[in-house]
Amino acid sequence: MTETIAGISIPDTALVREITEYVREHESDLLFHHSRRVFLFGALMGQKRGLRVDAELLYAGAMFHDLGLTEPFRTSSLRFEVDSANAARAFLTARGVDSEAAQRVWTGIALHTTPGVPEFMEPEVALVTAGVETDVLGIWYHELTLEQREAVTAWHPRPDFKNQIITAFAAGNAHRPESTFGNVNADVLAHCVPGFVRGDFVSVIRESPWGE
């Protein structure tokens, strides 16, 4: 049976059901509800922007985008976004999704914390970021109606979300501080990890082995 939330239908397909089951099993309530909101807010922003989107692929990107923050990836030195993207691509290709479509999902997840780029790419890429920007940062909050926001959060509530998501970002990145160089996760570690020193782009240039 199709779920419809704030006028957005969750695709009623075998692939979407498998994605939901997998992410529900492997993520906390915090990340699961956040990921569902990212899909819904991203789809709503797609409607507002007049974009035609493959809802299955958008759902895959939204649902997997934070998987790299979870316990199985706590020994990885990759950016958590890349761990999430790799997991999504492997999941999709194992279920017969063609490589181009799986790569689009990979790109949407890998770039979801890189502002200023995804919005110019394919809708399935752009709207994962739009959903994240709406739910985490509130950037597109006023682009949605009160009724839309309330409908989404009634199904997928956000109790103490601001503090909890910052804690989740910190826990998922504290063991790989070098991976935060040049991206938003350096801000998280600066706030949450005592003694963290962020990488400095200018210092890297000046200290490179080139004589001039």
Legacy VTK file of the C-alpha trace (Angstrom):
# vtk DataFile Version 3.0
C-alpha trace
ASCII
DATASET POLYDATA
POINTS 212 float
0.000 0.000 0.000
1.348 3.417 -0.998
2.223 5.838 1.804
1.465 9.473 1.051
2.871 12.176 3.325
2.417 15.894 2.647
1.217 14.974 -0.827
4.373 12.973 -1.586
3.962 9.275 -2.310
6.646 6.867 -1.126
7.227 4.651 -4.176
5.498 1.308 -3.587
8.145 -0.915 -5.172
10.126 -3.934 -4.066
13.360 -1.936 -4.201
12.014 0.839 -1.983
10.679 -1.693 0.507
14.096 -3.382 0.653
15.825 -0.027 1.141
13.446 0.872 3.963
13.951 -2.471 5.701
17.731 -2.299 5.346
18.096 1.259 6.632
15.586 0.683 9.453
17.679 -2.282 10.596
21.058 -0.544 10.357
20.356 3.021 11.492
19.152 4.587 14.717
15.703 6.130 14.982
17.401 9.518 14.688
19.017 8.776 11.319
16.101 6.769 9.942
13.543 9.514 10.564
15.980 12.159 9.342
16.562 10.216 6.122
12.850 9.840 5.456
12.392 13.574 6.016
15.226 14.243 3.576
13.341 12.283 0.906
10.071 14.041 1.609
11.543 17.528 1.821
13.674 16.869 -1.256
10.638 15.686 -3.220
8.648 18.735 -2.100
11.473 21.027 -3.189
11.559 19.184 -6.500
7.882 19.951 -7.013
8.484 23.592 -6.148
11.376 23.790 -8.599
9.478 21.988 -11.351
11.957 19.112 -11.539
11.169 15.666 -12.884
12.819 13.130 -10.631
13.137 9.359 -10.432
11.510 8.876 -7.022
13.156 5.474 -6.432
16.621 6.927 -6.949
15.878 9.964 -4.808
14.604 7.650 -2.087
17.777 5.553 -2.285
19.981 8.627 -2.015
18.032 10.085 0.875
17.845 6.855 2.842
21.519 5.874 2.482
23.057 9.340 2.752
24.098 9.038 6.433
24.801 5.308 6.655
28.530 6.049 6.843
27.995 7.605 10.272
27.006 4.245 11.772
29.104 1.815 13.815
30.312 -0.506 10.988
32.211 2.433 9.458
34.005 3.532 12.624
37.345 2.201 11.329
37.106 3.839 7.906
39.391 6.698 6.938
37.191 7.784 4.023
34.795 10.692 4.224
31.588 9.364 5.734
29.698 10.602 2.666
31.831 8.319 0.473
31.223 5.341 2.763
27.494 6.041 2.524
27.671 6.423 -1.248
29.680 3.229 -1.713
27.199 1.268 0.391
24.245 2.605 -1.599
25.835 1.809 -4.954
26.706 -1.725 -3.873
23.181 -2.274 -2.544
21.563 -1.038 -5.752
23.789 -2.855 -8.230
23.331 -6.102 -6.294
19.605 -5.704 -6.970
19.902 -5.094 -10.684
19.884 -1.287 -10.808
21.905 -0.203 -13.837
25.317 1.336 -13.271
24.402 4.839 -14.493
21.459 5.096 -12.115
23.468 3.682 -9.212
26.241 6.169 -9.946
23.726 9.035 -9.860
22.720 7.932 -6.361
26.405 7.677 -5.432
27.018 11.246 -6.586
24.003 12.643 -4.741
25.165 11.088 -1.488
28.853 11.900 -1.913
28.110 15.589 -2.552
25.354 16.160 -0.024
27.605 18.185 2.314
29.238 20.137 -0.522
27.144 23.293 -0.976
26.989 25.188 -4.225
27.521 22.213 -6.567
24.686 19.625 -6.397
21.969 22.148 -7.242
23.340 22.338 -10.802
23.325 18.576 -11.334
20.687 15.918 -12.040
17.489 16.218 -9.947
18.277 13.020 -8.014
21.579 14.614 -6.985
20.286 18.122 -6.353
17.301 17.080 -4.264
19.187 14.929 -1.753
21.124 18.060 -0.860
17.944 20.172 -0.864
16.334 17.727 1.562
19.376 17.767 3.837
19.591 21.555 3.696
15.931 21.789 4.669
16.019 19.319 7.554
19.440 20.064 9.055
20.033 23.709 8.221
16.554 25.075 7.618
17.709 26.768 4.416
14.492 26.010 2.522
12.237 26.004 5.612
10.173 28.963 4.435
9.820 27.555 0.926
7.471 24.934 2.379
4.085 25.601 3.905
3.362 25.119 7.587
0.995 22.293 6.616
3.725 20.515 4.652
6.254 20.810 7.451
3.774 19.616 10.056
2.636 16.674 7.924
6.219 15.458 7.468
7.210 15.862 11.098
4.008 14.200 12.319
5.124 11.014 10.546
8.819 11.487 11.215
9.286 13.598 14.345
12.455 15.458 15.274
12.748 15.490 19.089
15.920 17.346 20.178
17.053 16.904 16.590
19.580 19.747 16.451
21.631 18.437 19.372
21.261 14.792 18.425
22.321 15.201 14.795
25.406 17.189 15.808
26.298 14.374 18.215
25.809 11.801 15.450
28.020 13.785 13.057
30.725 14.024 15.715
30.593 10.311 16.565
30.786 9.366 12.895
33.776 11.596 12.177
35.856 11.776 15.365
38.000 8.780 14.403
38.811 10.216 10.944
39.493 13.915 11.517
41.665 14.190 8.406
38.624 13.367 6.271
36.956 16.603 7.386
39.568 18.834 5.750
37.813 21.418 3.603
34.269 20.311 4.419
31.502 21.094 6.892
32.361 18.259 9.240
35.414 20.177 10.415
32.969 22.586 12.071
31.375 19.695 13.947
34.702 18.418 15.294
35.795 21.950 16.221
32.693 22.229 18.430
32.637 18.678 19.800
36.173 17.227 19.989
38.590 18.838 22.469
41.966 19.568 20.919
40.811 19.191 17.326
42.841 21.342 14.938
41.266 21.856 11.542
43.364 21.611 8.410
44.305 24.897 6.814
44.361 25.181 3.018
46.819 28.067 2.923
49.218 26.231 5.241
49.060 23.150 3.029
50.028 25.265 0.018
52.882 27.002 1.827
54.216 23.784 3.359
54.086 21.747 0.156
57.407 20.285 -1.086
57.554 22.725 -4.006
60.371 25.249 -3.685
58.249 27.963 -5.240
LINES 1 213
212 0 1 2 3 4 5 6 7 8 9 10 11 12 13 14 15 16 17 18 19 20 21 22 23 24 25 26 27 28 29 30 31 32 33 34 35 36 37 38 39 40 41 42 43 44 45 46 47 48 49 50 51 52 53 54 55 56 57 58 59 60 61 62 63 64 65 66 67 68 69 70 71 72 73 74 75 76 77 78 79 80 81 82 83 84 85 86 87 88 89 90 91 92 93 94 95 96 97 98 99 100 101 102 103 104 105 106 107 108 109 110 111 112 113 114 115 116 117 118 119 120 121 122 123 124 125 126 127 128 129 130 131 132 133 134 135 136 137 138 139 140 141 142 143 144 145 146 147 148 149 150 151 152 153 154 155 156 157 158 159 160 161 162 163 164 165 166 167 168 169 170 171 172 173 174 175 176 177 178 179 180 181 182 183 184 185 186 187 188 189 190 191 192 193 194 195 196 197 198 199 200 201 202 203 204 205 206 207 208 209 210 211
